[in-house]
Amino acid sequence: MLGLLLLAPVCAEYLAGYDDSTGNVTELLGGLVVFVPLYGCAALIVRETARRAGRGWPTMLLLATAFGVLQPGMIDQAMFNPSYRDIDYLGPMLEATYIPALGLGGYLSLGWVAGHVIFSVCAPIAIVETFVPDRRATPWLGLPGLAVAVVAFGLAAAFVVKWHLDTEGFVPTAAQLTGAGAVVVALIVTAFATGRRPAPPIGRPAPGPWVVGAVAFVLLLVPDLFGLVVEWAGLDPAMAIDWRGFAVLAGRLAVLLALLWAWSRRTGWRAHHRLAVAGGALLSTSVTAFVTEPIGDVTAAAKLWHNMFFLIVVVLLVASAGVRASRAGRVTV
């Protein structure tokens, strides 16, 4: 439980090295005061809610998507804010696929939601569960503990909402907030209305964990690679973030989900495979962090040690989880 509370905010906010806190130990540690209840408790609530209901990854994925909409749509409201935290590249991303009726950009919104689903919730859960194979599918909290997590998340969310209202000078319309809230509710309802019965297994053997991890790693890098190809070929830079970029972003997610859906039903799918997906995801962000330009005045030295430190942490964490999974033996889905 404590591992998830710490890992979720680190994956959500620190791995990418995009913020002005990059390389600043004091600010990184101080940020956990808000990020642990905001991201850690959110991941814990998603996991506990699904596991208490006897559900697995399909339910957790839908609940994670609900959080992925809630966070940028209603809490920090980055989904609708064209000048969020004065990050200069977000405005063009929003405008390139702007949908007037919704007041949001397709490319940017999908990026926010997918990022939270993968890095804020699912990857941390998969890794931490690997360390406790005997309790992987059981609740870790009683009802009082779950209630405390909900209250802590609510307080952190309220703090972030107030902070952004005070500092951003931006307020989404009532229609935008209502729409985001409706999507969140619909996703939560869908999470428990579907997936009650496991999908029928497929007799073919699952690919090896290394293959699964490599595929996840490469697919999650596809939008970045597409941007590099556009730049190197001297093409219109807008291609990377307009509807063509959106198609690439959505396409890689669709392919990854389809592969995981098929592979997870095959013979031999186990803890090592789930860990490989999560590890590939975290490594993809840890690698691209080296070419991410942080906001604020972050020195090159601070950025380098930050990126190196978290890359090493990810490698050691995934390796340790792999050893734990091997010692525990085969674990069925």
LORO-783763 format. One record per atom (N, C-alpha, C, O, CB): residue in one letter; x, y, z negated. Coordinates in steps of 0.1 Angstrom, whole numbers, plus 5000, padded with zeros to 4 digits. Glycine has a CB too. Layout:
N
AXYZ;...
***
This chain:
333
M500849885000;M500050005000;M500950135000;M500650225008;M499150004988;L501950134991;L502750254990;L503550265003;L503850375008;L503750244978;G503950155009;G504650165022;G503850225033;G504350305040;G505050025026;L502550195033;L501650255043;L501450405041;L501450485050;L500350185044;L501350435028;L501150575024;L502350665029;L502150775033;L500950595009;L503550605029;L504750685033;L505050675048;L505350765054;L505950635025;L504850545053;L505150525067;L504250605077;L504750655087;L505150385070;A502950605074;A502050675083;A502350825085;A502450865097;A500650665077;P502650905075;P502951045077;P504351055084;P504551155092;P503051115064;V505250975081;V506550975088;V506450955103;V506951025111;V507550875082;C505650855106;C505350825121;C504550935127;C504850965139;C504650685122;A503650985120;A502751095126;A503451225128;A503251285138;A501551115117;E504351265119;E504851405119;E506351415121;E506851515126;E504451475107;Y507151315117;Y508551335117;Y509351265128;Y510451305132;Y509051285104;L508851145133;L509651075143;L509851155155;L510951155161;L508850945147;A508851235160;A509051305173;A509951425171;A510451475181;A507651355177;G510251475159;G511151585157;G510751705165;G511551775171;G512451545162;Y509451745165;Y508951855172;Y508751985164;Y508652085169;Y507651815179;D508751965151;D508352075142;D509552165138;D510652125140;D507652025130;D509252275132;D510352365127;D510952305114;D511952365109;D509852505124;S510352205108;S510952135097;S512052035101;S512651975092;S509852065089;T512252015114;T513151915118;T514551935113;T515152045114;T513251915134;G515051835106;G516451845100;G516551915087;G517651915081;G517351915110;N515451965082;N515452035069;N514851945058;N513651915057;N514552165070;V515751885050;V515351785041;V514351835031;V513351765028;V516551735033;T514551955026;T513552015016;T512152025022;T511251985015;T514052145012;E512052075034;E510752085040;E510151955044;E508951935043;E510852175053;L510951855048;L510451725052;L509851655039;L508751605040;L511551645058;L510551665028;L510051605016;L508851685011;L507851625006;L511151605005;G508851815011;G507751895007;G506551875015;G505351875010;G508152045007;G506651845028;G505551825037;G504751695033;G503551685036;G506051815051;L505451605027;L504851475023;L503651505013;L502751415011;L505851375017;V503751615005;V502751644996;V501351655002;V500351604997;V503051774988;V501351705015;V500151715022;V499951595032;V498851535033;V500051845030;F501051555038;F500951445048;F500651305042;F500051225049;F502251445056;V501151275030;V500751145025;V499251135023;V498751025027;V501451125011;P498551225016;P497151205016;P496451225029;P495351165031;P496551305006;L496951305038;L496251335051;L496451215060;L495451165065;L496851455057;Y497651165062;Y497851055071;Y497950925064;Y497350825069;Y499151075079;G498650915053;G498750795046;G497450735041;G497150615043;G499650805034;C496650825035;C495350785030;C494350755042;C493550665041;C494650885021;A494550825053;A493650795065;A493950655070;A493050575072;A493950895076;A495250625071;A495650485076;A495150385066;A494650275070;A497150475078;L495250415053;L494850315043;L493350295043;L492850185042;L495250365029;I492550405045;I491150395046;I490650315058;I489750225057;I490450535046;V491350335069;V491050255081;V491250115079;V490350025082;V491850305093;R492450075073;R492749935071;R491749875060;R491249765063;R494149925066;E491649945049;E490749885039;E489349865043;E488749765040;E490849975026;T488849965050;T487449955055;T487249835064;T486249755062;T487050085062;A488149815073;A488049705082;A488249565075;A487549475077;A489149715093;R489349565067;R489649435060;R488549395050;R488249275048;R490949445053;R487949495043;R486949465033;R485649405041;R484949325035;R486549585025;A485549445053;A484349395061;A484749265068;A483949205076;A483949495071;G485949215066;G486349085072;G486649105087;G486649015095;G485348985071;R486949235091;R487249265105;R488749265107;R489549275098;R486649395109;G489149265120;G490549265124;G490849395133;G490349495131;G490849145132;W491749365142;W492349485150;W491349555159;W491449675160;W493449435158;P490349495165;P489349575173;P488649675165;P488549795169;P488349475180;T488249635153;T487549735144;T488549845139;T488249965139;T486949665132;M489749805136;M490749905131;M491150005143;M491350115140;M492049835126;L491149945155;L491550035166;L490450135168;L490750255171;L491649955179;L489150105167;L488050195169;L488050295157;L487750415160;L486750125170;L488250255145;L488350345134;L489450435135;L489350555132;L488350265121;A490650385140;A491750475142;A491450575153;A491950695152;A492950395147;T490650545163;T490250635173;T489350745167;T489450865171;T489550565185;A488550705158;A487650805151;A488550905144;A488251025145;A486750735142;F489550855137;F490450945131;F491251035141;F491551145139;F491450875122;G491550965152;G492251035163;G491551155169;G492051255174;G492650945174;V490151145168;V489351265172;V489151355161;V489151475162;V487951205177;L488951305149;L488751385137;L489851485134;L489651605131;L488451305125;Q491051435135;Q492251515131;Q492451635140;Q492451745135;Q493551425131;P492551615153;P492751735162;P491451805165;P491451925170;P493451695175;G490251745163;G489051805167;G488351885156;G487751985158;G488051695171;M488551845143;M487851905132;M488751945121;M488452035113;M486851815127;I489951895120;I490851925108;I491852035112;I491752145108;I491551805103;D492851995121;D493752105125;D493252175138;D493852275141;D495152045128;Q492252115144;Q491552185155;Q492452215167;Q492152305175;Q490852305151;A493552145168;A494452165179;A493852125193;A494352175203;A495752085177;M492852045193;M492251995205;M491652115213;M491552115225;M491151895202;F491152215206;F490452335212;F491352465212;F490952555219;F489152355205;N492352465205;N493152585203;N494252605213;N495152525214;N493752585189;P494052705222;P495052725233;P496452775228;P497452765236;P494552815243;S496552825216;S497752875211;S498152815198;S498652885189;S497753035210;Y497852685196;Y498052615184;Y499552625179;Y500452585186;Y497752465185;R499652695167;R500952715161;R501952785170;R503152765168;R501552585156;D501452855180;D502352925189;D503252835197;D504352875201;D503153035182;I502852715199;I503752615207;I503452645222;I502352625227;I503352465204;D504452705228;D504252765242;D503852665252;D503152695262;D505452825246;Y504152535251;Y503852435262;Y502452385260;Y501952315269;Y504852325262;L501752405249;L500452355247;L499352425255;L498452365260;L500052355232;G499552555257;G498652635265;G498452585279;G497352555284;G499052775265;P499652565286;P499552515300;P498952375301;P498252335310;P500852515306;M499252295290;M498752155290;M497152155289;M496452075295;M499352075278;L496652255281;L495252265279;L494552315292;L493552265296;L494852355267;E495152415298;E494552475309;E494552395322;E493652395330;E495252605312;A495552305323;A495752225336;A494552125338;A494252095349;A497052145335;T493952085327;T492851985329;T491652035320;T490951965314;T493251845324;Y491452175320;Y490452235311;Y489052195316;Y488752205328;Y490652385311;I488252155307;I486852125310;I485952225303;I485752215291;I486451975305;P485452325310;P484752435304;P483552395295;P483352455285;P484252535315;A482852295300;A481652255292;A481952195279;A481152205269;A480852145300;L483252145277;L483652085264;L484652175257;L484852165245;L484251955267;G485152275264;G486152365258;G487452295254;G488052335244;G485552425245;L487852195261;L489152125258;L489752085271;L489152085282;L488852005249;G491052045270;G491751995281;G491851845281;G492151785270;G493252055282;G491551775292;G491551635292;G492851575289;G492951485281;G491151585305;Y493951625295;Y495251565293;Y495751585278;Y496151495272;Y496351635302;L495651705273;L496051735259;L495251665249;L495751605239;L496051885257;S493951655251;S493051585242;S493351435241;S493451375230;S491551605245;L493551375253;L493851235253;L495251215246;L495451115239;L493951185267;G496151305248;G497451285242;G497351295226;G497951215219;G498451395246;W496551395221;W496351405207;W495751275201;W496251225192;W495451525204;V494651235207;V493951115202;V494850995202;V494950925192;V492651095210;A495450965214;A496250845215;A497450845206;A497750745200;A496750825230;G498050965204;G499150975195;G498750945181;G499450875174;G499651115195;H497650995176;H497150955163;H496750815161;H497050745151;H495951045159;V496150755171;V495750615171;V496950525169;V497050435160;V494950575183;I497950555177;I499150465178;I500050495166;I500450405159;I499950485191;F500450625164;F501550655155;F501050685141;F501750655131;F502350765160;S499850745139;S499450775126;S498750665119;S498750655107;S498450895127;V498250565127;V497450465120;V497950325124;V498350245115;V495950475124;C497850285137;C497950145140;C499350085139;C499549985133;C497550125154;A500350155143;A501750115142;A502150095127;A502749995124;A502750205149;P501950195119;P502250185105;P501550065098;P502149985091;P501850305097;I500250045101;I499549925095;I500149795100;I500349705091;I498049935100;A500449785113;A501049655118;A502349625111;A502649515108;A501149665133;I503149725109;I504449705103;I504349665089;I504949575084;I505349825105;V503549745081;V503449715067;V502849585064;V503249515055;V502649825060;E501849545072;E501149415070;E502149305073;E501949195067;E499949405080;T503149325081;T504149215084;T504949185072;T505349065070;T505049265095;F505149275063;F505849255051;F505049175040;F505649115031;F506349385045;V503749165042;V502949095032;V502048995039;V500849015039;V502049195023;P502548895045;P501748805054;P500648735046;P499648705052;P502648695060;D500848705033;D499848635026;D498648725023;D497548685020;D500348585013;R498848865024;R497748955021;R497449045033;R496749145032;R498149045009;R497848995045;R497649075057;R496249095060;R495849205064;R498248995069;A495349005058;A493949015062;A493049045050;A491849035052;A493448895069;T493549065038;T492749095027;T492849235022;T493849305025;T493148995015;P491849295015;P491949425010;P493149445000;P493449344992;P490649475003;W493749564999;W494749594990;W494249674978;W494849684968;W495949664996;L493049734980;L492449824970;L491149774965;L490449704973;L492349964975;G490749804953;G489449784948;G488649904952;G489149994958;G489349764933;L487349904949;L486450014953;L486950144946;L486950254953;L485049984949;P487350144933;P487850274927;P489050324935;P489250444937;P488250244913;G490050234939;G491150274946;G490850334959;G491450434964;G492150164948;L489850274966;L489450324979;L488850464978;L488950544986;L488450224986;A488050474967;A487350604964;A488450714962;A488250824967;A486450594952;V489450684955;V490550774952;V491250814966;V491550934968;V491650724943;A491450724974;A492050744987;A491150844996;A491650935002;A492250614995;V489850814995;V488950905003;V488951044997;V488951145005;V487450845002;V488951064984;V488951194978;V490251264982;V490251384985;V488751184963;A491351194981;A492651254984;A492751294998;A493251405001;A493851154981;F492251215007;F492151255021;F491351375023;F491751465031;F491651135030;G490151375017;G489251495018;G489851625014;G489751725020;G487951465011;L490551615003;L491251734997;L492351785007;L492451905009;L491851704983;A493151685012;A494251725021;A493651785034;A494151885039;A495151605024;A492551725039;A491951775051;A491351915049;A491551995058;A490851675056;A490751935038;A490252065035;A491352175034;A491152285038;A489452065021;F492452135028;F493652225027;F494152265041;F494352375044;F494752155019;V494252165050;V494752185063;V493752275071;V494152365078;V494952055071;V492452245070;V491452335076;V491552475072;V491652565080;V490052285073;K491652495059;K491752635054;K493052705058;K493152815062;K491752635039;W494152625058;W495452675062;W495452725077;W495952825080;W496552575060;H494852645085;H494852675099;H493852795102;H494152875110;H494352555108;L492752795095;L491852915096;L492553045092;L492353145098;L490552895088;D493353035081;D494053155076;D495253195085;D495553315086;D494553125062;T495953095092;T497153135099;T496953135114;T497753205121;T498153035096;E495953065120;E495853055134;E494953165140;E495153205151;E495252925138;G494053215132;G493053315137;G492153255148;G491753325157;G493753435142;F491953125147;F491153055158;F490052975151;F490352895141;F492052965167;V488852985156;V487752905150;V487052835162;V486552905171;V486752995142;P486952705162;P486152635173;P484752675172;P484252725162;P486352485172;T484052665183;T482652695183;T481852585176;T482352475174;T482052705198;A480652615172;A479852515165;A479552395174;A479452285169;A478452575161;A479452425187;A479152315196;A480452215197;A480252095198;A478852365210;Q481652275197;Q482852195197;Q482952105185;Q483251985186;Q484052285199;L482752165173;L482752095161;L481751985160;L481951875156;L482652185149;T480552025164;T479451925164;T479651805174;T479451695170;T478051995168;G480251845185;G480551735195;G481651645190;G481451525191;G480951795208;A482651705184;A483751615178;A483151525167;A483551405166;A484851705173;G482351585159;G481751505148;G480851395153;G480851285147;G480951595139;A480151425164;A479251315169;A480051205175;A479751085174;A478351375180;V481251235181;V482051135187;V482651045176;V482750925177;V483251195195;V483051115165;V483651045153;V482650945148;V482950825145;V484051135142;V481350985146;V480350905140;V480050785150;V479850675146;V479050985138;A479950815163;A479750715173;A480750605173;A480450485174;A479550775187;L482050645171;L483150545171;L483050465159;L483350345159;L484450625172;I482750525147;I482650445135;I481550345136;I481650225132;I482450535123;V480350385141;V479250295143;V479650175152;V479350065150;V477950365148;T480250215163;T480650115173;T481650015167;T481649895170;T481250185185;A482550065158;A483549975152;A482949865145;A483449755144;A484450055143;F481749885139;F481149785131;F479949715138;F479449615133;F480649835118;A479549775149;A478449715157;A478949615167;A478149535172;A477649825164;T480249615170;T480849525180;T481949445173;T482349465162;T481449605192;G482449345180;G483549265175;G483349175163;G484249145156;G484649355172;R482049145161;R481749055150;R482248915152;R482648845142;R480249055147;R482348875164;R482848735167;R484148745175;R484248835184;R481748655175;P485148665171;P486448675178;P486248635193;P485348555196;P487448575171;A487048695201;A486948665215;A487448515217;A488348475210;A487748765224;P486948445227;P487348305229;P488848305232;P489348385240;P486548245240;P489548205227;P491048195230;P491348155244;P490448095251;P491648105220;I492548185248;I493048145261;I494148035259;I494948055251;I493548265270;G494047935266;G494947825264;G496447855268;G497347785262;G494547705272;R496647945276;R498047975280;R498848035269;R498348105260;R498048075292;P500148005268;P500948055257;P501248205258;P501348265269;P502347985257;A501348275247;A501648415247;A503048445251;A503948355248;A501348475233;P503348555257;P504748585260;P505548605247;P504948625237;P504848715269;G506848595248;G507648615237;G507548755231;G507248845238;G509148585240;P507848765218;P507748895211;P508649005218;P508249125219;P508148885197;W509848965222;W510749055229;W510149115241;W510249235245;W512048995232;V509449025249;V508749075261;V507649175258;V507449275264;V508248955269;V506849135248;V505749225244;V506249355239;V505749465243;V504949155232;G507249355231;G507849485226;G508449565237;G508249685237;G508949455216;A509149505247;A509649575258;A508549635267;A508749755271;A510549485266;V507549565269;V506449615277;V505749735270;V505449835276;V505349505280;A505549725257;A504949835250;A505849955250;A505450075252;A504649795235;F507149935248;F508150045249;F508150115262;F508050245263;F509549995246;V508150045273;V508250105286;V506950175290;V506950285295;V508549995297;L505750105287;L504550165290;L504250295283;L503750395289;L503350075287;L504750305270;L504550435263;L505450535267;L505350655264;L504750405248;L506550505275;L507450605280;L507050645294;L507550745300;L508850545281;V506050585300;V505650615314;V505350765317;V505850815326;V504450535318;P504550835308;P504350975311;P505551055311;P505751145319;P503351025301;D506551025302;D507751095301;D508651065314;D509251155320;D508551065289;L508650945318;L509350905330;L508750975342;L509451015351;L509350755332;F507450975343;F506751045354;F507151195354;F507351245365;F505251035352;G507251255343;G507651395342;G509051415347;G509351515354;G507551455328;L509951325344;L511351325349;L511451305364;L512151375371;L512251225342;V510651215369;V510651195384;V510151315391;V510651355401;V509751075387;V509051375386;V508551505392;V509651605392;V509751685402;V507351555384;E510351625381;E511351725380;E512551695389;E513051785396;E511951735365;W513051575389;W514151535397;W513851545412;W514751575420;W514651395394;A512651515416;A512251515430;A511851655435;A511551675446;A511051425432;G511951755426;G511651895429;G510151915433;G509852005441;G512451935441;L509251825427;L507851845430;L507251945421;L507852005412;L507151705428;D505951975423;D505252065415;D505252025400;D504651915397;D503752085420;P505752095391;P505852055377;P504452035371;P504251955361;P506552155368;A503452105376;A502052085371;A501551945373;A500651905366;A501152185378;M502151865382;M501751735384;M501751645371;M500951555369;M502551665395;A502751675363;A502951595351;A501851615340;A501651535331;A504251625345;I501151735341;I500151765331;I498751795336;I497851825328;I500651875322;D498551785349;D497251815355;D496551675356;D496851585349;D497351885369;W495451665364;W494751545364;W495551425369;W495151315366;W493451565373;R496551455377;R497451345381;R498251295369;R498351175367;R498451385392;G498651385361;G499351345348;G498351275339;G498751175332;G499951465341;F497151325338;F496151255330;F495951115335;F495751025326;F494751335331;A495851095348;A495650955353;A496850865349;A496650745345;A495550955368;V498050915349;V499150835344;V499050805329;V499250695325;V500550915347;L498750915322;L498550895307;L497450795304;L497650705296;L498251025301;A496350805310;A495250715307;A495550575313;A495150475307;A493950765313;G496150575325;G496450445331;G497350355322;G497150235321;G497050465344;R498450415317;R499350335309;R498650285296;R498950175292;R500550425305;L497750365290;L496950315279;L496050205282;L495950105275;L496150435272;A495350215294;A494450115298;A495249985301;A494749875297;A493750155311;V496349995307;V497149875310;V497649805297;V497549685295;V498349905319;L498149885288;L498649835275;L497449765267;L497649655262;L499249945266;L496349835267;L495149765259;L494749635266;L494449545259;L494049865259;A494749635279;A494249515286;A495249405284;A494849285282;A494149545302;L496549435284;L497549325282;L497449275267;L497549155265;L498949385284;L497349365258;L497249325244;L495949245241;L495949145234;L497249445234;W494849285248;W493649205246;W493749065252;W493348965245;W492449275254;A494449055263;A494648915269;A495648835261;A495448725258;A495048935283;W496848905258;W497848825251;W497548785237;W497848675233;W499148915250;S496748865230;S496448835216;S495448715215;S495348655204;S495748955209;R494848675226;R493948555226;R494648435230;R494048325231;R492848585236;R495948445234;R496748325238;R497348245226;R497448295215;R497848365248;T497648125229;T498248035219;T499648095215;T500448135223;T498447895225;G499848095202;G501148135197;G501248285194;G502348325189;G502148105206;W500148365196;W500248505192;W500248515177;W499448455170;W498948585198;R501248585172;R501448585157;R502048725152;R502048815160;R502448475153;A502548725140;A502948845134;A504148905142;A504149035143;A503448815120;H505048825147;H506148885155;H505648965167;H506249065170;H507048765160;H504548925173;H504048995184;H503449135180;H503649235187;H502948915192;R502649125169;R502049255165;R503249355161;R503149475163;R501149235153;L504249295154;L505349385150;L506049435163;L506549555163;L506349305142;A506149355173;A506849395185;A506149515192;A506849605196;A506949285195;V504849515192;V504049625198;V504349755190;V504649855195;V502549595198;A504249735176;A504449855168;A505849905169;A506050025170;A504149825153;G506849815169;G508249855170;G508549915183;G509250015184;G509149735168;G507949865194;G508149925207;G507650065208;G508250155214;G507549845218;A506450085201;A505850225201;A506750325193;A506950435198;A504450215195;L507150285181;L507950375173;L509350405180;L509850515179;L508150315159;L509950305186;L511150325193;L511050415205;L511950495208;L511750195198;S509850415212;S509650505223;S509650645219;S510250735225;S508350465230;T509050675207;T509050815202;T510350855197;T510750965198;T507950825191;S511050755190;S512350785184;S513350825195;S514250905193;S512850665176;V513250765207;V514150785218;V513750925224;V514651005227;V514050675228;T512550945227;T512151075234;T512351195225;T512351305230;T510651065239;A512451165212;A512651275202;A513951345206;A514051465203;A512751225188;F514951285211;F516251345214;F516151445225;F516951535226;F517251235218;V515051445233;V514951545244;V513751635241;V513351715249;V514751475258;T513151625229;T512051705225;T512551835220;T513451835211;T511151635215;E512051945224;E512552075219;E511652115207;E510452145209;E512452185230;P512252125195;P511352155183;P511052305183;P511752385189;P512152125171;I509952335177;I509552475176;I510352545165;I510952465156;I508052495173;G510452675165;G511152745154;G512652745157;G513152705167;G510952675141;D513452785147;D514852795148;D515552675142;D515952675130;D515352925141;V515652565150;V516252445145;V517652425152;V517652435165;V515352315148;T518652415145;T520052405151;T520152265158;T519452175155;T521052425140;A521152265167;A521352145174;A521852035165;A521451915166;A522452165185;A522652065155;A523151975145;A522051915137;A521951795134;A524252035136;A521152005132;A519951955124;A519051865132;A518651755127;A519152075119;K518851895145;K518051815153;K518651675156;K518051575155;K517751885167;L519951675158;L520651555161;L520651455149;L520351335150;L522151585165;W520951505137;W520951415125;W519551365122;W519351255118;W521651485113;H518551455124;H517151415122;H516851305131;H516251205126;H516251535124;N517051315144;N516751215153;N517451085151;N516950975152;N516951265167;M518751095148;M519550975145;M519050905133;M518950785132;M521051015144;F518750985122;F518350925110;F517050845111;F516950725107;F518151035099;F516050905118;F514850835119;F514850715129;F514150625128;F513750935123;L515750725139;L515950615148;L516550495141;L516050385143;L516850655160;I517550525132;I518150415124;I517050355115;I517050235113;I519350465116;V516250445109;V515250395099;V514250305107;V513850195101;V514450515093;V513850345119;V512950255126;V513550125130;V512950015128;V512450335139;V514750125134;V515450005138;V515549905126;V515249785127;V516850025144;L516049965115;L516149885102;L514849835097;L514749715093;L516849965092;L513849915098;L512449875093;L511949765101;L511449665096;L511549995093;V511949775115;V511449675123;V512249545122;V511649435122;V511449725138;A513549555121;A514449435119;A514049365106;A513949245106;A515949475119;S513949445095;S513549385082;S512249315083;S512049205077;S513549495071;A511249375089;A509949315091;A510049195099;A509349095096;A508949415097;G510849185109;G511049065117;G511648955109;G511148835110;G511949095129;V512548985100;V513148885092;V512048825082;V511948705080;V514348935083;R511248915077;R510148875068;R509148785075;R508748685069;R509449005062;A508848825087;A507848745095;A508448605097;A507748505097;A507548815108;S509748595101;S510348475103;S510348385091;S510148265092;S511848495108;R510648445080;R510648365067;R509248315064;R509148205058;R511248445056;A508248385067;A506948345064;A506348245073;A505348175070;A505948475064;G507048225085;G506548125094;G505448185103;G505248305103;G506048005087;R504848095110;R503748145120;R502548195112;R502148135102;R503348025129;V502048305117;V500848365110;V499748375121;V500048445131;V501148495103;T498648325120;T497648335130;T496848465129;T496948535119;T496648215129;V496248505140;V495448625141;V494248615133;V493448705132;V495148665155;
***
